Amino acid sequence: MTLARYCQESAARLRSIETGLLEFHPQAIEHCRDEMGNVLDQLLRWKITPETMDESDLGALVSFRDALKKLQARADQGTNLCLGWRQLHLTAGYTCHGEPQFVVTESNTNYEG
C-alpha cells in the first residue's frame, strides 16, 4: 500500500471516528476505539515497509494531519464537556481565581463515570 493510499483511508476512518464520538452510547465509543486501533495497526505496518515518498504522498500526509487535528479537537471538546458536567453535578463551582475546581491532571484525563 502506498503512503498516499494509507493516508486517504486513514483520514476517512478518522472522520468516521469523529462522527462516532457524537453518538451517546457505549457501542459508538467501542467502535471508535476499534477503528483507531485499525488506523494505528496500518500505520505500524506501513512504517515497517516504507516506500519512497512523492508529491501525492505529501498532500495525503497534510490531509491525514488535518483529520488528526479535527479528531483531537473533538476529543478535547468531549473531555471539557464531561468535566463541566461533573463540576455542575457536584456544584463545585470555581476557585477564588476564577478557575474551575476540577483541573485536568495526568490521573484524570480520561473521564469514565
Residue frames as a rotation matrix with the C-alpha (Angstrom) as fourth column:
MET 1
0.586 0.810 0.000 0.00
0.810 -0.586 0.000 0.00
0.000 0.000 -1.000 0.00
THR 2
-0.239 -0.658 0.714 1.35
0.583 -0.685 -0.436 3.41
0.776 0.313 0.548 -0.88
LEU 3
-0.810 -0.123 -0.573 1.62
0.557 -0.468 -0.686 6.15
-0.184 -0.875 0.448 1.73
ALA 4
-0.850 0.526 -0.029 -0.93
-0.503 -0.793 0.344 8.30
0.157 0.307 0.939 -0.13
ARG 5
-0.164 0.821 -0.546 -3.48
-0.168 0.523 0.836 5.48
0.972 0.229 0.052 -0.13
TYR 6
-0.380 -0.031 -0.925 -2.82
0.822 0.447 -0.353 4.71
0.425 -0.894 -0.144 3.53
CYS 7
-0.954 -0.044 -0.297 -3.30
0.193 -0.847 -0.496 8.38
-0.230 -0.530 0.816 4.45
GLN 8
-0.635 0.767 -0.093 -6.52
-0.592 -0.405 0.697 8.67
0.497 0.497 0.711 2.43
GLU 9
-0.038 0.617 -0.786 -8.01
0.221 0.772 0.595 5.55
0.974 -0.151 -0.166 4.01
SER 10
-0.486 -0.230 -0.843 -6.88
0.850 0.100 -0.517 6.54
0.203 -0.968 0.146 7.48
ALA 11
-0.986 0.165 0.007 -8.22
-0.164 -0.974 -0.154 10.09
-0.018 -0.153 0.988 7.13
ALA 12
-0.280 0.932 -0.230 -11.60
-0.454 0.083 0.887 8.63
0.846 0.353 0.400 6.15
ARG 13
-0.024 0.223 -0.974 -11.51
0.653 0.742 0.153 6.38
0.757 -0.633 -0.164 9.22
LEU 14
-0.823 -0.325 -0.466 -10.61
0.567 -0.515 -0.643 9.33
-0.031 -0.793 0.608 11.44
ARG 15
-0.769 0.623 0.145 -13.58
-0.538 -0.753 0.379 11.28
0.345 0.213 0.914 10.07
SER 16
0.031 0.770 -0.637 -15.76
-0.034 0.638 0.770 8.26
0.999 -0.003 0.046 10.86
ILE 17
-0.359 -0.247 -0.900 -14.35
0.852 0.307 -0.424 8.17
0.381 -0.919 0.100 14.40
GLU 18
-0.999 -0.035 0.001 -15.02
0.032 -0.937 -0.347 11.89
0.013 -0.346 0.938 14.83
THR 19
-0.362 0.931 -0.050 -18.63
-0.612 -0.196 0.766 11.42
0.703 0.308 0.641 13.73
GLY 20
0.033 0.345 -0.938 -18.96
0.358 0.872 0.334 8.40
0.933 -0.347 -0.094 16.00
LEU 21
-0.788 -0.397 -0.471 -17.90
0.573 -0.190 -0.798 10.43
0.228 -0.898 0.377 19.02
LEU 22
-0.766 0.569 0.298 -21.08
-0.554 -0.820 0.141 12.49
0.324 -0.057 0.944 18.63
GLU 23
0.126 0.816 -0.564 -23.21
-0.217 0.577 0.787 9.43
0.968 0.023 0.250 19.42
PHE 24
-0.278 -0.169 0.946 -24.05
-0.926 -0.215 -0.311 8.80
0.256 -0.962 -0.096 23.05
HIS 25
0.865 0.472 0.168 -23.95
-0.501 0.812 0.299 5.06
0.005 -0.342 0.940 23.52
PRO 26
0.343 -0.800 0.492 -21.22
-0.425 0.334 0.841 2.61
-0.838 -0.498 -0.226 24.57
GLN 27
0.486 -0.137 0.863 -21.15
0.643 0.724 -0.248 0.83
-0.591 0.676 0.440 21.20
ALA 28
0.937 -0.148 0.316 -20.14
0.135 -0.682 -0.719 4.07
0.322 0.716 -0.619 19.49
ILE 29
0.567 -0.768 0.298 -17.19
-0.797 -0.419 0.435 4.50
-0.209 -0.484 -0.850 21.85
GLU 30
0.255 -0.446 0.858 -16.14
-0.014 0.885 0.465 0.87
-0.967 -0.131 0.219 21.34
HIS 31
0.748 0.063 0.661 -16.39
0.640 0.196 -0.743 1.31
-0.176 0.978 0.107 17.56
CYS 32
0.884 -0.437 0.166 -14.23
-0.363 -0.866 -0.344 4.44
0.294 0.244 -0.924 17.75
ARG 33
0.352 -0.775 0.525 -11.64
-0.691 0.163 0.704 2.63
-0.631 -0.611 -0.478 19.84
ASP 34
0.356 -0.174 0.918 -11.56
0.404 0.915 0.016 -0.30
-0.843 0.365 0.396 17.39
GLU 35
0.889 0.016 0.458 -11.26
0.439 -0.317 -0.841 1.99
0.132 0.948 -0.288 14.37
MET 36
0.720 -0.676 0.158 -8.43
-0.693 -0.714 0.099 3.93
0.046 -0.181 -0.982 16.00
GLY 37
0.240 -0.612 0.754 -6.68
-0.292 0.695 0.657 0.62
-0.926 -0.378 -0.012 16.65
ASN 38
0.593 0.039 0.804 -7.04
0.668 0.533 -0.519 -0.24
-0.449 0.845 0.290 12.96
VAL 39
0.942 -0.268 0.200 -5.54
-0.100 -0.797 -0.596 3.11
0.319 0.541 -0.778 11.94
LEU 40
0.453 -0.809 0.374 -2.60
-0.821 -0.215 0.529 2.57
-0.347 -0.546 -0.762 14.27
ASP 41
0.327 -0.297 0.897 -2.07
0.145 0.954 0.263 -1.01
-0.934 0.044 0.355 13.05
GLN 42
0.818 0.009 0.575 -1.95
0.574 0.014 -0.818 0.19
-0.015 1.000 0.006 9.45
LEU 43
0.822 -0.542 0.176 0.49
-0.519 -0.839 -0.162 2.93
0.235 0.042 -0.971 10.38
LEU 44
0.293 -0.729 0.619 2.78
-0.588 0.373 0.718 0.40
-0.754 -0.574 -0.319 12.07
ARG 45
0.462 -0.087 0.883 2.63
0.542 0.816 -0.203 -1.90
-0.703 0.572 0.424 9.03
TRP 46
0.915 -0.133 0.381 3.48
0.266 -0.512 -0.817 0.98
0.304 0.849 -0.433 6.70
LYS 47
0.687 -0.684 0.246 6.31
-0.717 -0.581 0.385 2.07
-0.121 -0.440 -0.890 8.99
ILE 48
0.330 -0.548 0.769 7.89
-0.082 0.794 0.602 -1.39
-0.941 -0.262 0.217 8.78
THR 49
-0.144 -0.322 0.936 7.88
0.867 0.415 0.276 -1.40
-0.477 0.851 0.219 4.97
PRO 50
0.299 0.277 -0.913 8.19
-0.002 -0.957 -0.291 2.26
-0.954 0.089 -0.286 3.94
GLU 51
0.314 -0.168 0.935 8.38
0.944 0.158 -0.288 3.30
-0.099 0.973 0.208 0.33
THR 52
-0.807 -0.590 0.016 9.85
0.584 -0.795 0.165 6.42
-0.084 0.142 0.986 -1.20
MET 53
0.025 0.834 -0.551 7.63
0.561 -0.468 -0.682 9.49
-0.827 -0.292 -0.480 -0.94
ASP 54
-0.644 -0.147 0.751 6.38
0.731 -0.408 0.547 11.60
0.225 0.901 0.370 -3.82
GLU 55
-0.906 0.265 0.329 4.19
-0.260 -0.964 0.060 14.72
0.333 -0.031 0.943 -4.22
SER 56
0.025 0.981 -0.191 0.90
-0.289 0.190 0.938 12.84
0.957 0.032 0.289 -3.81
ASP 57
-0.009 -0.106 -0.994 2.20
0.795 0.602 -0.071 11.42
0.606 -0.792 0.078 -0.53
LEU 58
-0.909 -0.393 -0.139 2.90
0.399 -0.724 -0.563 14.90
0.121 -0.567 0.815 0.83
GLY 59
-0.573 0.776 0.263 -0.62
-0.578 -0.610 0.542 16.10
0.581 0.159 0.798 0.04
ALA 60
0.251 0.665 -0.703 -2.09
0.075 0.711 0.699 12.97
0.965 -0.228 0.129 1.61
LEU 61
-0.406 -0.481 -0.777 0.00
0.816 0.192 -0.545 13.49
0.411 -0.855 0.315 4.74
VAL 62
-0.961 0.105 0.257 -1.35
-0.170 -0.954 -0.247 17.02
0.219 -0.281 0.934 5.09
SER 63
-0.093 0.992 -0.089 -4.93
-0.576 0.019 0.817 15.72
0.812 0.127 0.569 4.80
PHE 64
0.158 0.065 -0.985 -4.18
0.526 0.839 0.140 12.99
0.836 -0.540 0.099 7.35
ARG 65
-0.799 -0.509 -0.321 -2.69
0.552 -0.407 -0.728 15.55
0.240 -0.758 0.606 9.75
ASP 66
-0.724 0.591 0.357 -5.77
-0.545 -0.806 0.230 17.76
0.424 -0.028 0.905 9.38
ALA 67
0.233 0.821 -0.520 -8.06
-0.212 0.565 0.797 14.80
0.949 -0.075 0.306 10.14
LEU 68
-0.185 -0.394 -0.901 -5.99
0.788 0.488 -0.375 14.04
0.587 -0.779 0.220 13.24
LYS 69
-0.974 -0.188 0.128 -6.26
0.096 -0.851 -0.517 17.66
0.206 -0.491 0.846 14.41
LYS 70
-0.300 0.940 0.163 -10.05
-0.667 -0.329 0.669 17.63
0.682 0.092 0.726 13.98
LEU 71
0.313 0.378 -0.871 -10.33
0.262 0.847 0.462 14.37
0.913 -0.373 0.166 15.91
GLN 72
-0.579 -0.595 -0.557 -8.14
0.722 -0.057 -0.690 15.77
0.379 -0.801 0.463 18.70
ALA 73
-0.868 0.313 0.386 -10.34
-0.369 -0.926 -0.078 18.87
0.333 -0.210 0.919 18.89
ARG 74
0.124 0.959 -0.255 -13.47
-0.464 0.283 0.839 16.69
0.877 0.014 0.480 19.12
ALA 75
0.113 -0.159 -0.981 -11.89
0.663 0.747 -0.045 14.61
0.740 -0.645 0.190 21.90
ASP 76
-0.880 -0.464 -0.096 -10.87
0.396 -0.609 -0.687 17.77
0.261 -0.643 0.720 23.77
GLN 77
-0.509 0.780 0.366 -14.41
-0.631 -0.626 0.457 19.13
0.585 0.002 0.811 23.50
GLY 78
0.348 0.636 -0.688 -15.76
-0.014 0.738 0.675 15.88
0.937 -0.225 0.266 24.91
THR 79
-0.317 -0.560 -0.765 -13.32
0.798 0.279 -0.535 15.98
0.513 -0.780 0.358 27.80
ASN 80
-0.966 -0.033 0.256 -14.27
-0.070 -0.921 -0.384 19.57
0.248 -0.389 0.887 28.60
LEU 81
-0.136 0.990 0.024 -17.96
-0.589 -0.100 0.802 18.71
0.797 0.095 0.596 28.39
CYS 82
0.303 0.218 -0.928 -17.59
0.428 0.839 0.337 15.77
0.852 -0.499 0.161 30.79
LEU 83
-0.661 -0.598 -0.452 -15.57
0.689 -0.245 -0.683 17.86
0.298 -0.763 0.574 33.23
GLY 84
-0.803 0.430 0.412 -18.21
-0.423 -0.899 0.115 20.59
0.420 -0.082 0.904 33.06
TRP 85
0.209 0.908 -0.364 -20.99
-0.290 0.413 0.864 18.09
0.934 -0.075 0.349 33.74
ARG 86
0.010 -0.289 -0.957 -19.06
0.780 0.602 -0.174 16.69
0.626 -0.745 0.231 36.69
GLN 87
-0.922 -0.387 0.010 -18.46
0.311 -0.755 -0.578 20.18
0.232 -0.530 0.816 38.04
LEU 88
-0.471 0.825 0.312 -22.15
-0.636 -0.563 0.527 21.10
0.611 0.050 0.790 37.68
HIS 89
0.267 0.589 -0.763 -23.33
0.074 0.777 0.625 17.82
0.961 -0.224 0.164 39.18
LEU 90
-0.050 -0.386 -0.921 -21.17
0.932 0.315 -0.182 18.26
0.360 -0.867 0.344 42.26
THR 91
0.859 0.388 0.334 -21.86
0.324 -0.917 0.234 22.02
0.397 -0.093 -0.913 42.35
ALA 92
0.211 -0.895 -0.392 -18.12
0.969 0.138 0.207 22.51
-0.132 -0.424 0.896 42.77
GLY 93
0.941 0.215 -0.262 -18.02
0.193 -0.975 -0.107 25.97
-0.279 0.050 -0.959 41.25
TYR 94
0.549 -0.749 0.371 -14.84
0.274 -0.258 -0.926 27.96
0.789 0.611 0.064 40.74
THR 95
-0.053 -0.673 -0.738 -11.82
0.997 0.008 -0.079 28.88
0.059 -0.739 0.671 42.79
CYS 96
0.480 0.198 -0.854 -11.23
0.455 -0.889 0.050 32.43
-0.749 -0.413 -0.517 44.02
HIS 97
-0.513 -0.736 -0.443 -9.04
-0.113 -0.453 0.884 32.90
-0.851 0.504 0.149 40.93
GLY 98
0.175 0.708 -0.684 -11.89
-0.838 -0.257 -0.481 32.07
-0.517 0.657 0.548 38.54
GLU 99
-0.664 -0.449 -0.598 -10.54
-0.688 0.679 0.255 28.62
0.292 0.581 -0.760 37.64
PRO 100
0.414 0.804 -0.427 -12.78
-0.520 0.594 0.614 25.52
0.747 -0.032 0.664 37.66
GLN 101
0.481 -0.183 0.858 -12.49
-0.807 0.289 0.514 23.40
-0.342 -0.940 -0.008 40.79
PHE 102
0.629 -0.223 0.745 -11.64
0.256 0.964 0.072 20.40
-0.734 0.146 0.664 38.62
VAL 103
0.316 -0.632 -0.708 -8.42
-0.884 -0.467 0.022 20.76
-0.344 0.619 -0.706 36.69
VAL 104
0.955 0.003 -0.296 -7.39
-0.156 0.855 -0.495 18.05
0.252 0.519 0.817 34.25
THR 105
0.187 -0.921 0.341 -4.33
-0.869 0.007 0.495 16.26
-0.459 -0.389 -0.799 35.57
GLU 106
-0.600 -0.509 -0.618 -2.46
-0.746 0.634 0.202 13.20
0.289 0.582 -0.760 34.35
SER 107
-0.963 0.154 0.220 -4.56
0.017 0.852 -0.523 10.93
-0.268 -0.500 -0.823 36.57
ASN 108
-0.162 0.984 0.079 -7.98
0.374 0.135 -0.918 12.13
-0.913 -0.119 -0.390 35.40
THR 109
-0.718 -0.119 -0.686 -7.54
-0.518 -0.567 0.641 12.95
-0.465 0.815 0.345 31.73
ASN 110
-0.752 0.527 -0.395 -9.99
-0.041 0.562 0.826 10.15
0.658 0.638 -0.401 30.87
TYR 111
-0.514 0.675 0.529 -13.46
-0.843 -0.281 -0.459 10.52
-0.161 -0.682 0.713 32.31
GLU 112
-0.736 0.225 -0.639 -15.18
-0.106 0.893 0.437 7.21
0.669 0.389 -0.633 32.95
GLY 113
-0.636 0.504 -0.585 -18.17
0.756 0.562 -0.337 7.78
0.158 -0.656 -0.738 35.09
